Amino acid sequence: MLRTTLFTPKEEEKSTREGFGDGLVIAGEKDSRVVALCADLTDSVKMNLFKDKFPLRFFEMGITEQAMSGVASGLASMGKIPFMASYAMFSPGRNWEQIRTTIAYNNVPVKIVGAHAGISVGPDGATHQALEDIALMRLIPNMEVYVPCDAVEAREITKYIATTKTPAYLRLTRENTPLILPDDYSFSPKKAYIMYVPKRKEGEFGLSVGIVACGPIIYEAIKAAKELEKEGIGVTVVNMPQVKPLDTAFLLRFARGVRAVVTLEEHQSNGGLGSAVTEYLAEHNPMKVIRIGVEDRFGQSGKMQELYDEYGLSAKHIVEKIKRVV
């Protein structure tokens, strides 16, 4: 059976970086080996909560992402569980080689937190909008990659990766977005799950098109699915919070029950979730896959919804693209 977890987005909104901040404190309470390092962005990445509670386990590294990677690797080698955080444009954007060589190559359990990812950073503009980070990190051996859909999932993934023995990358966003998951949600590693199914039944899963998405942009996918249902087009929405490794067993069975798979992410359409899904299906279940992401462009300044519209990531654009598929 495919894992199904159906939820209705709430009116309450919260950023995934806030969920990370809450999760890090909980992880620190459970395990004294958890330490935190930050590159001069403590409040912005919500590490201030951990710093206030565990001041002796917090290290302000300044604007030295490369050095932070080396220090985190050393702490991990000595038995600590380091979380190192900055904006995703700077980590892994600036210190990729150090992450690769000092952390992943040595296979030590450093948790790399890339905040303010995607175009939803908005007014920060192109230089601060990381649209390539998933691609950078999923290519590195030993590295796991996580993209939570809301603050609840960010909190739970943070708690989970504090218990693993491998390097991990956690991708966070800045803006407040709807809470989709209930507060008692429990994260299951390497598992995708269905978040929305149409009421109209067409075949085994009641769908004709499947959207596989990651991150808060999944809210746009749910809105699009509801609009398409009004027109008789069944669309099921899947959350893939762990981009590496993919839940390939789920993906294969799901793909065999749909006419086409559509991937959605706030990232370049090349190299991220869309590429991971396409690569797997090309070998195991060749079929139509439409990747919705940023199409080989840099970001720009603007409000989140304005940028979603400009880059074709909003619900109305998803609706248009799926109509062309079916």
Short mmCIF file of the C-alpha atoms (twelve columns), coordinates in Angstrom:
data_MODEL
# 
_entry.id   MODEL 
# 
loop_
_atom_site.group_PDB 
_atom_site.id 
_atom_site.type_symbol 
_atom_site.label_atom_id 
_atom_site.label_alt_id 
_atom_site.label_comp_id 
_atom_site.label_asym_id 
_atom_site.label_seq_id 
_atom_site.Cartn_x 
_atom_site.Cartn_y 
_atom_site.Cartn_z 
_atom_site.pdbx_PDB_model_num 
ATOM 1   C CA . MET A 1   0.000   0.000  0.000   1 
ATOM 2   C CA . LEU A 2   1.124   3.542  -0.735  1 
ATOM 3   C CA . ARG A 3   1.503   5.735  2.325   1 
ATOM 4   C CA . THR A 4   -1.309  8.296  2.408   1 
ATOM 5   C CA . THR A 5   -1.382  11.247 4.799   1 
ATOM 6   C CA . LEU A 6   -4.176  13.641 3.829   1 
ATOM 7   C CA . PHE A 7   -4.252  17.069 5.419   1 
ATOM 8   C CA . THR A 8   -5.968  20.392 4.894   1 
ATOM 9   C CA . PRO A 9   -3.622  23.410 5.044   1 
ATOM 10  C CA . LYS A 10  -4.341  25.605 8.053   1 
ATOM 11  C CA . GLU A 11  -4.734  29.368 8.176   1 
ATOM 12  C CA . GLU A 12  -1.741  29.545 10.530  1 
ATOM 13  C CA . GLU A 13  1.576   30.204 8.810   1 
ATOM 14  C CA . LYS A 14  5.137   29.644 9.937   1 
ATOM 15  C CA . SER A 15  8.498   29.431 8.165   1 
ATOM 16  C CA . THR A 16  10.475  26.216 7.879   1 
ATOM 17  C CA . ARG A 17  13.460  27.990 9.466   1 
ATOM 18  C CA . GLU A 18  11.326  28.456 12.605  1 
ATOM 19  C CA . GLY A 19  10.498  24.771 12.630  1 
ATOM 20  C CA . PHE A 20  14.216  24.030 12.425  1 
ATOM 21  C CA . GLY A 21  14.912  26.343 15.377  1 
ATOM 22  C CA . ASP A 22  12.335  24.547 17.505  1 
ATOM 23  C CA . GLY A 23  13.596  21.124 16.443  1 
ATOM 24  C CA . LEU A 24  17.218  21.981 17.192  1 
ATOM 25  C CA . VAL A 25  16.358  22.926 20.790  1 
ATOM 26  C CA . ILE A 26  14.474  19.651 21.253  1 
ATOM 27  C CA . ALA A 27  17.391  17.700 19.771  1 
ATOM 28  C CA . GLY A 28  19.778  19.540 22.094  1 
ATOM 29  C CA . GLU A 29  17.650  18.683 25.110  1 
ATOM 30  C CA . LYS A 30  17.642  15.005 24.191  1 
ATOM 31  C CA . ASP A 31  21.349  14.695 23.384  1 
ATOM 32  C CA . SER A 32  24.148  16.752 24.940  1 
ATOM 33  C CA . ARG A 33  26.381  15.921 21.974  1 
ATOM 34  C CA . VAL A 34  24.355  18.246 19.737  1 
ATOM 35  C CA . VAL A 35  26.226  21.502 19.068  1 
ATOM 36  C CA . ALA A 36  25.511  24.407 16.751  1 
ATOM 37  C CA . LEU A 37  27.736  26.569 14.529  1 
ATOM 38  C CA . CYS A 38  26.593  29.638 12.635  1 
ATOM 39  C CA . ALA A 39  28.134  32.016 10.100  1 
ATOM 40  C CA . ASP A 40  27.035  35.386 11.504  1 
ATOM 41  C CA . LEU A 41  23.314  34.769 10.839  1 
ATOM 42  C CA . THR A 42  22.201  33.409 14.195  1 
ATOM 43  C CA . ASP A 43  18.815  35.134 14.408  1 
ATOM 44  C CA . SER A 44  18.068  34.746 10.686  1 
ATOM 45  C CA . VAL A 45  18.474  30.964 10.741  1 
ATOM 46  C CA . LYS A 46  16.744  30.697 14.150  1 
ATOM 47  C CA . MET A 47  19.763  29.288 15.954  1 
ATOM 48  C CA . ASN A 48  19.278  32.005 18.568  1 
ATOM 49  C CA . LEU A 49  16.879  29.667 20.391  1 
ATOM 50  C CA . PHE A 50  19.612  27.052 20.778  1 
ATOM 51  C CA . LYS A 51  22.206  29.692 21.655  1 
ATOM 52  C CA . ASP A 52  20.035  31.073 24.452  1 
ATOM 53  C CA . LYS A 53  19.419  27.654 25.975  1 
ATOM 54  C CA . PHE A 54  22.859  26.100 25.424  1 
ATOM 55  C CA . PRO A 55  25.366  28.973 25.207  1 
ATOM 56  C CA . LEU A 56  28.385  26.714 25.808  1 
ATOM 57  C CA . ARG A 57  27.365  24.470 22.905  1 
ATOM 58  C CA . PHE A 58  26.985  27.296 20.399  1 
ATOM 59  C CA . PHE A 59  29.824  28.634 18.243  1 
ATOM 60  C CA . GLU A 60  29.578  31.901 16.314  1 
ATOM 61  C CA . MET A 61  32.006  31.430 13.433  1 
ATOM 62  C CA . GLY A 62  31.585  34.770 11.692  1 
ATOM 63  C CA . ILE A 63  31.469  35.017 7.907   1 
ATOM 64  C CA . THR A 64  33.764  32.009 7.405   1 
ATOM 65  C CA . GLU A 65  31.693  29.220 5.878   1 
ATOM 66  C CA . GLN A 66  34.764  27.286 4.708   1 
ATOM 67  C CA . ALA A 67  36.329  27.342 8.165   1 
ATOM 68  C CA . MET A 68  32.981  26.469 9.738   1 
ATOM 69  C CA . SER A 69  32.892  23.282 7.668   1 
ATOM 70  C CA . GLY A 70  36.323  22.227 8.928   1 
ATOM 71  C CA . VAL A 71  35.491  22.986 12.551  1 
ATOM 72  C CA . ALA A 72  32.196  21.092 12.275  1 
ATOM 73  C CA . SER A 73  34.009  18.111 10.777  1 
ATOM 74  C CA . GLY A 74  36.516  18.148 13.617  1 
ATOM 75  C CA . LEU A 75  33.776  18.303 16.249  1 
ATOM 76  C CA . ALA A 76  31.976  15.393 14.578  1 
ATOM 77  C CA . SER A 77  35.208  13.385 14.539  1 
ATOM 78  C CA . MET A 78  35.425  13.902 18.301  1 
ATOM 79  C CA . GLY A 79  31.933  12.523 18.919  1 
ATOM 80  C CA . LYS A 80  29.783  15.641 18.667  1 
ATOM 81  C CA . ILE A 81  26.702  16.087 16.448  1 
ATOM 82  C CA . PRO A 82  27.243  19.482 14.793  1 
ATOM 83  C CA . PHE A 83  24.563  21.505 13.027  1 
ATOM 84  C CA . MET A 84  26.157  24.236 10.889  1 
ATOM 85  C CA . ALA A 85  23.921  26.912 9.399   1 
ATOM 86  C CA . SER A 86  24.039  29.821 7.004   1 
ATOM 87  C CA . TYR A 87  22.089  31.008 3.982   1 
ATOM 88  C CA . ALA A 88  22.025  28.246 1.368   1 
ATOM 89  C CA . MET A 89  23.704  30.587 -1.116  1 
ATOM 90  C CA . PHE A 90  26.745  30.617 1.175   1 
ATOM 91  C CA . SER A 91  26.541  27.092 2.577   1 
ATOM 92  C CA . PRO A 92  26.708  24.963 0.470   1 
ATOM 93  C CA . GLY A 93  27.134  27.675 -2.155  1 
ATOM 94  C CA . ARG A 94  30.459  29.030 -0.909  1 
ATOM 95  C CA . ASN A 95  31.953  26.054 0.905   1 
ATOM 96  C CA . TRP A 96  30.997  23.115 -1.321  1 
ATOM 97  C CA . GLU A 97  34.532  21.748 -1.614  1 
ATOM 98  C CA . GLN A 98  35.050  21.809 2.156   1 
ATOM 99  C CA . ILE A 99  31.707  20.060 2.682   1 
ATOM 100 C CA . ARG A 100 32.653  17.435 0.111   1 
ATOM 101 C CA . THR A 101 36.172  16.770 1.378   1 
ATOM 102 C CA . THR A 102 36.145  17.386 5.123   1 
ATOM 103 C CA . ILE A 103 32.604  16.222 5.883   1 
ATOM 104 C CA . ALA A 104 31.242  13.811 3.242   1 
ATOM 105 C CA . TYR A 105 34.536  12.165 2.283   1 
ATOM 106 C CA . ASN A 106 35.200  11.458 5.956   1 
ATOM 107 C CA . ASN A 107 31.535  10.446 6.379   1 
ATOM 108 C CA . VAL A 108 31.098  12.310 9.661   1 
ATOM 109 C CA . PRO A 109 27.619  13.258 10.951  1 
ATOM 110 C CA . VAL A 110 27.656  17.011 10.280  1 
ATOM 111 C CA . LYS A 111 24.227  18.475 9.510   1 
ATOM 112 C CA . ILE A 112 24.418  21.305 6.953   1 
ATOM 113 C CA . VAL A 113 21.504  23.725 7.174   1 
ATOM 114 C CA . GLY A 114 20.909  25.954 4.139   1 
ATOM 115 C CA . ALA A 115 18.374  28.656 4.985   1 
ATOM 116 C CA . HIS A 116 16.682  31.272 2.797   1 
ATOM 117 C CA . ALA A 117 16.674  28.931 -0.204  1 
ATOM 118 C CA . GLY A 118 14.587  29.407 -3.329  1 
ATOM 119 C CA . ILE A 119 13.041  32.482 -4.917  1 
ATOM 120 C CA . SER A 120 10.614  32.998 -2.020  1 
ATOM 121 C CA . VAL A 121 13.428  34.875 -0.241  1 
ATOM 122 C CA . GLY A 122 11.994  37.689 -2.335  1 
ATOM 123 C CA . PRO A 123 13.491  41.128 -1.657  1 
ATOM 124 C CA . ASP A 124 16.953  39.677 -0.982  1 
ATOM 125 C CA . GLY A 125 17.343  39.313 -4.743  1 
ATOM 126 C CA . ALA A 126 19.235  37.043 -7.110  1 
ATOM 127 C CA . THR A 127 22.516  36.917 -5.189  1 
ATOM 128 C CA . HIS A 128 20.789  35.429 -2.122  1 
ATOM 129 C CA . GLN A 129 18.282  33.130 -3.843  1 
ATOM 130 C CA . ALA A 130 19.814  29.647 -3.887  1 
ATOM 131 C CA . LEU A 131 18.309  27.732 -6.790  1 
ATOM 132 C CA . GLU A 132 21.112  25.217 -7.284  1 
ATOM 133 C CA . ASP A 133 21.735  23.845 -3.787  1 
ATOM 134 C CA . ILE A 134 19.794  20.576 -4.062  1 
ATOM 135 C CA . ALA A 135 21.774  19.709 -7.185  1 
ATOM 136 C CA . LEU A 136 25.057  20.524 -5.459  1 
ATOM 137 C CA . MET A 137 24.330  18.394 -2.426  1 
ATOM 138 C CA . ARG A 138 22.668  15.350 -3.924  1 
ATOM 139 C CA . LEU A 139 25.749  14.737 -6.079  1 
ATOM 140 C CA . ILE A 140 27.997  14.239 -3.050  1 
ATOM 141 C CA . PRO A 141 28.478  10.621 -1.886  1 
ATOM 142 C CA . ASN A 142 27.286  9.864  1.684   1 
ATOM 143 C CA . MET A 143 25.133  13.033 1.734   1 
ATOM 144 C CA . GLU A 144 21.410  12.840 2.454   1 
ATOM 145 C CA . VAL A 145 19.129  15.694 1.334   1 
ATOM 146 C CA . TYR A 146 15.930  16.857 3.056   1 
ATOM 147 C CA . VAL A 147 13.394  19.506 1.953   1 
ATOM 148 C CA . PRO A 148 10.521  19.913 4.462   1 
ATOM 149 C CA . CYS A 149 7.097   21.070 3.270   1 
ATOM 150 C CA . ASP A 150 6.289   23.161 6.343   1 
ATOM 151 C CA . ALA A 151 7.533   24.161 9.795   1 
ATOM 152 C CA . VAL A 152 6.205   20.990 11.439  1 
ATOM 153 C CA . GLU A 153 8.111   18.766 9.036   1 
ATOM 154 C CA . ALA A 154 11.233  20.921 9.423   1 
ATOM 155 C CA . ARG A 155 11.081  20.442 13.190  1 
ATOM 156 C CA . GLU A 156 10.631  16.688 12.904  1 
ATOM 157 C CA . ILE A 157 13.354  16.213 10.287  1 
ATOM 158 C CA . THR A 158 15.746  18.225 12.477  1 
ATOM 159 C CA . LYS A 159 15.023  15.925 15.401  1 
ATOM 160 C CA . TYR A 160 15.529  12.877 13.187  1 
ATOM 161 C CA . ILE A 161 18.830  13.835 11.562  1 
ATOM 162 C CA . ALA A 162 20.272  14.574 15.010  1 
ATOM 163 C CA . THR A 163 20.100  10.802 15.540  1 
ATOM 164 C CA . THR A 164 21.747  9.680  12.278  1 
ATOM 165 C CA . LYS A 165 25.412  8.890  11.739  1 
ATOM 166 C CA . THR A 166 25.704  10.331 8.228   1 
ATOM 167 C CA . PRO A 167 26.119  13.832 6.745   1 
ATOM 168 C CA . ALA A 168 22.842  15.543 5.910   1 
ATOM 169 C CA . TYR A 169 21.654  18.678 4.137   1 
ATOM 170 C CA . LEU A 170 18.483  20.402 5.354   1 
ATOM 171 C CA . ARG A 171 17.005  23.033 3.014   1 
ATOM 172 C CA . LEU A 172 14.975  25.838 4.624   1 
ATOM 173 C CA . THR A 173 12.958  28.828 3.434   1 
ATOM 174 C CA . ARG A 174 12.504  32.280 4.953   1 
ATOM 175 C CA . GLU A 175 8.888   33.263 4.349   1 
ATOM 176 C CA . ASN A 176 5.935   32.150 6.419   1 
ATOM 177 C CA . THR A 177 3.916   29.492 4.604   1 
ATOM 178 C CA . PRO A 178 0.783   27.524 5.563   1 
ATOM 179 C CA . LEU A 179 1.118   24.715 8.085   1 
ATOM 180 C CA . ILE A 180 -0.012  21.586 6.270   1 
ATOM 181 C CA . LEU A 181 0.905   18.811 8.703   1 
ATOM 182 C CA . PRO A 182 -0.601  18.304 12.181  1 
ATOM 183 C CA . ASP A 183 1.534   19.027 15.206  1 
ATOM 184 C CA . ASP A 184 1.727   15.325 16.064  1 
ATOM 185 C CA . TYR A 185 3.173   14.417 12.644  1 
ATOM 186 C CA . SER A 186 6.048   11.942 12.818  1 
ATOM 187 C CA . PHE A 187 8.736   11.940 10.130  1 
ATOM 188 C CA . SER A 188 9.546   8.610  8.489   1 
ATOM 189 C CA . PRO A 189 12.952  8.517  6.787   1 
ATOM 190 C CA . LYS A 190 13.179  7.595  3.104   1 
ATOM 191 C CA . LYS A 191 9.379   7.686  2.780   1 
ATOM 192 C CA . ALA A 192 7.233   9.719  0.414   1 
ATOM 193 C CA . TYR A 193 3.514   10.032 1.006   1 
ATOM 194 C CA . ILE A 194 0.322   11.194 -0.677  1 
ATOM 195 C CA . MET A 195 -0.968  14.534 0.609   1 
ATOM 196 C CA . TYR A 196 -3.974  15.106 -1.641  1 
ATOM 197 C CA . VAL A 197 -6.200  12.835 -3.722  1 
ATOM 198 C CA . PRO A 198 -9.124  13.892 -5.925  1 
ATOM 199 C CA . LYS A 199 -12.647 12.832 -5.029  1 
ATOM 200 C CA . ARG A 200 -13.233 11.649 -8.577  1 
ATOM 201 C CA . LYS A 201 -12.055 8.062  -8.854  1 
ATOM 202 C CA . GLU A 202 -10.142 7.074  -11.972 1 
ATOM 203 C CA . GLY A 203 -8.249  3.837  -11.555 1 
ATOM 204 C CA . GLU A 204 -6.387  2.437  -8.564  1 
ATOM 205 C CA . PHE A 205 -5.300  5.737  -7.033  1 
ATOM 206 C CA . GLY A 206 -8.166  7.923  -8.244  1 
ATOM 207 C CA . LEU A 207 -5.953  10.028 -10.458 1 
ATOM 208 C CA . SER A 208 -4.745  10.642 -13.976 1 
ATOM 209 C CA . VAL A 209 -1.754  12.868 -13.193 1 
ATOM 210 C CA . GLY A 210 0.601   12.706 -10.236 1 
ATOM 211 C CA . ILE A 211 2.505   15.685 -8.820  1 
ATOM 212 C CA . VAL A 212 5.663   14.850 -6.885  1 
ATOM 213 C CA . ALA A 213 6.861   17.904 -4.960  1 
ATOM 214 C CA . CYS A 214 9.096   18.989 -2.092  1 
ATOM 215 C CA . GLY A 215 9.224   22.070 0.101   1 
ATOM 216 C CA . PRO A 216 6.545   24.653 0.948   1 
ATOM 217 C CA . ILE A 217 5.801   25.089 -2.776  1 
ATOM 218 C CA . ILE A 218 3.710   21.923 -2.348  1 
ATOM 219 C CA . TYR A 219 0.919   24.218 -1.148  1 
ATOM 220 C CA . GLU A 220 0.686   25.566 -4.708  1 
ATOM 221 C CA . ALA A 221 0.414   21.990 -5.960  1 
ATOM 222 C CA . ILE A 222 -2.514  21.287 -3.640  1 
ATOM 223 C CA . LYS A 223 -4.284  24.456 -4.794  1 
ATOM 224 C CA . ALA A 224 -3.722  23.474 -8.415  1 
ATOM 225 C CA . ALA A 225 -5.060  19.953 -7.818  1 
ATOM 226 C CA . LYS A 226 -8.246  21.344 -6.294  1 
ATOM 227 C CA . GLU A 227 -8.774  23.646 -9.281  1 
ATOM 228 C CA . LEU A 228 -8.205  20.844 -11.776 1 
ATOM 229 C CA . GLU A 229 -10.623 18.595 -9.930  1 
ATOM 230 C CA . LYS A 230 -13.394 21.111 -10.666 1 
ATOM 231 C CA . GLU A 231 -12.703 20.510 -14.359 1 
ATOM 232 C CA . GLY A 232 -12.754 16.742 -14.062 1 
ATOM 233 C CA . ILE A 233 -8.988  16.248 -14.093 1 
ATOM 234 C CA . GLY A 234 -7.808  14.036 -11.263 1 
ATOM 235 C CA . VAL A 235 -4.469  15.026 -9.753  1 
ATOM 236 C CA . THR A 236 -2.841  13.428 -6.731  1 
ATOM 237 C CA . VAL A 237 -0.117  15.311 -4.851  1 
ATOM 238 C CA . VAL A 238 2.849   13.505 -3.310  1 
ATOM 239 C CA . ASN A 239 5.296   14.955 -0.817  1 
ATOM 240 C CA . MET A 240 8.899   13.756 -1.255  1 
ATOM 241 C CA . PRO A 241 10.618  15.337 1.784   1 
ATOM 242 C CA . GLN A 242 13.780  13.280 1.327   1 
ATOM 243 C CA . VAL A 243 15.264  13.998 -2.099  1 
ATOM 244 C CA . LYS A 244 18.253  11.743 -1.464  1 
ATOM 245 C CA . PRO A 245 17.803  8.873  -1.153  1 
ATOM 246 C CA . LEU A 246 14.460  8.866  -2.958  1 
ATOM 247 C CA . ASP A 247 11.662  6.568  -1.889  1 
ATOM 248 C CA . THR A 248 12.001  4.646  -5.144  1 
ATOM 249 C CA . ALA A 249 9.636   1.831  -4.171  1 
ATOM 250 C CA . PHE A 250 6.842   4.342  -3.639  1 
ATOM 251 C CA . LEU A 251 7.763   6.298  -6.756  1 
ATOM 252 C CA . LEU A 252 7.714   3.240  -9.001  1 
ATOM 253 C CA . ARG A 253 4.317   2.014  -7.881  1 
ATOM 254 C CA . PHE A 254 2.861   5.508  -7.975  1 
ATOM 255 C CA . ALA A 255 4.224   6.216  -11.461 1 
ATOM 256 C CA . ARG A 256 2.673   3.010  -12.820 1 
ATOM 257 C CA . GLY A 257 -0.768  4.263  -11.812 1 
ATOM 258 C CA . VAL A 258 -0.715  7.636  -13.605 1 
ATOM 259 C CA . ARG A 259 -0.665  8.952  -17.160 1 
ATOM 260 C CA . ALA A 260 2.123   11.403 -16.370 1 
ATOM 261 C CA . VAL A 261 4.264   12.541 -13.472 1 
ATOM 262 C CA . VAL A 262 4.779   16.252 -12.811 1 
ATOM 263 C CA . THR A 263 7.571   17.333 -10.472 1 
ATOM 264 C CA . LEU A 264 7.451   20.670 -8.658  1 
ATOM 265 C CA . GLU A 265 10.222  22.433 -6.745  1 
ATOM 266 C CA . GLU A 266 11.491  25.897 -5.884  1 
ATOM 267 C CA . HIS A 267 14.829  25.151 -7.528  1 
ATOM 268 C CA . GLN A 268 16.295  24.941 -10.985 1 
ATOM 269 C CA . SER A 269 14.324  22.367 -12.961 1 
ATOM 270 C CA . ASN A 270 17.685  20.751 -13.740 1 
ATOM 271 C CA . GLY A 271 19.596  18.923 -11.038 1 
ATOM 272 C CA . GLY A 272 17.039  18.851 -8.244  1 
ATOM 273 C CA . LEU A 273 14.021  16.712 -7.395  1 
ATOM 274 C CA . GLY A 274 12.811  16.732 -11.007 1 
ATOM 275 C CA . SER A 275 16.083  15.348 -12.251 1 
ATOM 276 C CA . ALA A 276 16.222  12.713 -9.504  1 
ATOM 277 C CA . VAL A 277 12.708  11.498 -10.337 1 
ATOM 278 C CA . THR A 278 13.338  11.557 -14.093 1 
ATOM 279 C CA . GLU A 279 16.634  9.684  -13.797 1 
ATOM 280 C CA . TYR A 280 15.033  6.884  -11.820 1 
ATOM 281 C CA . LEU A 281 11.924  6.538  -13.966 1 
ATOM 282 C CA . ALA A 282 13.947  6.618  -17.210 1 
ATOM 283 C CA . GLU A 283 15.628  3.393  -16.115 1 
ATOM 284 C CA . HIS A 284 12.771  1.645  -14.335 1 
ATOM 285 C CA . ASN A 285 9.497   2.929  -15.819 1 
ATOM 286 C CA . PRO A 286 9.971   5.153  -18.898 1 
ATOM 287 C CA . MET A 287 7.062   7.587  -19.111 1 
ATOM 288 C CA . LYS A 288 6.048   11.205 -19.527 1 
ATOM 289 C CA . VAL A 289 7.607   13.426 -16.843 1 
ATOM 290 C CA . ILE A 290 7.085   17.204 -16.749 1 
ATOM 291 C CA . ARG A 291 9.513   19.124 -14.530 1 
ATOM 292 C CA . ILE A 292 8.233   22.412 -13.090 1 
ATOM 293 C CA . GLY A 293 10.940  24.559 -11.580 1 
ATOM 294 C CA . VAL A 294 13.011  27.603 -12.423 1 
ATOM 295 C CA . GLU A 295 13.997  27.326 -16.085 1 
ATOM 296 C CA . ASP A 296 17.706  28.166 -16.259 1 
ATOM 297 C CA . ARG A 297 17.281  31.648 -14.800 1 
ATOM 298 C CA . PHE A 298 18.587  33.574 -11.829 1 
ATOM 299 C CA . GLY A 299 16.173  34.960 -9.273  1 
ATOM 300 C CA . GLN A 300 15.253  38.598 -8.759  1 
ATOM 301 C CA . SER A 301 13.749  40.868 -6.122  1 
ATOM 302 C CA . GLY A 302 10.025  40.720 -5.513  1 
ATOM 303 C CA . LYS A 303 7.292   39.419 -3.241  1 
ATOM 304 C CA . MET A 304 6.979   35.656 -2.913  1 
ATOM 305 C CA . GLN A 305 3.714   35.280 -4.833  1 
ATOM 306 C CA . GLU A 306 4.873   37.694 -7.520  1 
ATOM 307 C CA . LEU A 307 7.964   35.575 -8.065  1 
ATOM 308 C CA . TYR A 308 5.972   32.353 -8.099  1 
ATOM 309 C CA . ASP A 309 3.898   33.837 -10.924 1 
ATOM 310 C CA . GLU A 310 6.919   35.210 -12.786 1 
ATOM 311 C CA . TYR A 311 8.747   31.870 -12.705 1 
ATOM 312 C CA . GLY A 312 5.730   29.690 -13.463 1 
ATOM 313 C CA . LEU A 313 5.521   28.062 -10.024 1 
ATOM 314 C CA . SER A 314 2.127   29.333 -8.854  1 
ATOM 315 C CA . ALA A 315 -1.040  27.240 -8.869  1 
ATOM 316 C CA . LYS A 316 -2.448  28.861 -12.008 1 
ATOM 317 C CA . HIS A 317 0.697   28.018 -13.975 1 
ATOM 318 C CA . ILE A 318 0.698   24.447 -12.667 1 
ATOM 319 C CA . VAL A 319 -2.928  24.133 -13.813 1 
ATOM 320 C CA . GLU A 320 -2.033  25.359 -17.301 1 
ATOM 321 C CA . LYS A 321 0.903   22.971 -17.662 1 
ATOM 322 C CA . ILE A 322 -1.082  19.948 -16.504 1 
ATOM 323 C CA . LYS A 323 -3.916  20.783 -18.895 1 
ATOM 324 C CA . ARG A 324 -1.426  20.669 -21.732 1 
ATOM 325 C CA . VAL A 325 -0.272  17.234 -20.561 1 
ATOM 326 C CA . VAL A 326 -3.740  15.674 -20.403 1 
# 
